[in-house]
Amino acid sequence: MRQITGFSNETVKRVRSLRDKKHRRREGLFLAEGLRILTEAREAGALPEMLFFAHDGVGHPLAQGLIAATEHAGGDVIETTPDILSKLSGKDNPQTLVGVYRDRLTPLERLNRSASGIWIVAQALRDPGNLGTILRTSDAVGGGGLILVDDCVDPFSVEAVRASMGALFTQAIAATRWETFVAWLRQGPGQLVGTSLRTDTDYQAPRYEAPTFILVGNEAQGLPQAYEGECDLLVKMPMLGKADSLNAAVATAVMAYEVLNQRRVR
């Protein structure tokens, strides 16, 4: 264990740079903060390569266990100040633990589609909060993971990691282009279900086949028509008020729980 108290320390500068996407990609690392998220990561088998903590905030047994496990695994454990933790996290009231993790992207061809009956596919998703919430939903329904298609927001941004509340560490995450995804999907079992306003099929009407790949589009534009044409099924949710669509993460949750509920043993 070592101590860092200076803002000009090179390690602090390097870790602070991971708030920038280009540095995350270059280093293959990302930041996660807070006892809950870091504990979820440990329970999922992931320990940080570097762990920063402020002395006053590590009285909890889970924090002590995380520090010990990181040291035992050869990770770099660093005691620092709340001010430096604030600089690393970008928050005025930072968490007392900040971890640096190796990125967790899984190549598409290595995904095991039989590992779950529910998968989420997001096309051109832009909001990190939506991405993190979708990961939480996938975890909640026992999903296999999230496949990001085309130019989506970075799943390892601080905002997305925070919104996932640890689900980032329990879910497989792959990133690919649409044509590559479709070619991979058609090599094995899998029903591709798109959410769209351009259909009359209510989302509760079909019986979904396993594994179900729930396809959600960009928050502002939805799915391109060409992408909808590749779907095995298009469904929509009833909109009885003034709004013409649901938030992308909310729509994904509604769909995921409908698929789950059809398969639950009653």
Helices and strands as residue ranges (DSSP letters): E 2-3, H 10-16, G 17-19, H 21-27, E 29-33, H 35-43, E 50-54, G 55-57, H 61-72, E 76-80, H 82-89, E 97-102, G 108-110, G 113-115, E 118-123, H 128-140, E 145-149, H 158-164, G 167-169, E 172-176, H 178-185, E 191-195, E 212-216, H 225-230, E 233-235, H 248-263
